Amino acid sequence: MKSLEQQLHEQDQELRELRKRVGKPGATTNLAQELSESRLPEAAQARLRKRLPATATKDVIRRAISEERELVRQIRMPANQDRLVESYKAIGLSEKEAKIAARVESAVKDVTESQSKLANAARLLGLSEKEAAVFARI
């Protein structure tokens, strides 16, 4: 049977080993906190929880969040996004500028569609056509 002093020494040694693997003491971050602050969709957060150990460093977590954010962005990209990029490149924009322009166009379309849906909902609630239009732009 091991003495209490020997058990404490072994646990201290194990703790030191874990700290070496993770990095500096206190370098770990709360995985749950980083994920909740990431504003990723819940499914993406769940995927990262499965993939990352709770003892991951802040840099590892942030890099994984960045990669996941890029994946989500690619998934959400409309199918015609490539065609938009190509059409902007055809009028002389660089690849980077064309991608930005295509994203802006998609975002404007999304806002316009949201305003239209909001105006329709306002009309259903009894607002006049003009009131609904003003309400949707607020």
Secondary structure, DSSP 8 states (H G I E B T S, - for coil): ---HHHHHHHHHHHHHHHHHHH-STT-B--HHHHHHHHT--HHHHHHHHHHS-TT-BHHHHHHHHHHHHHHHHHHHS-TTHHHHHHHHHHTT--HHHHHHHHHHHHHHHHHHHHHHHHHHHHHHTT--HHHHHHHHH-
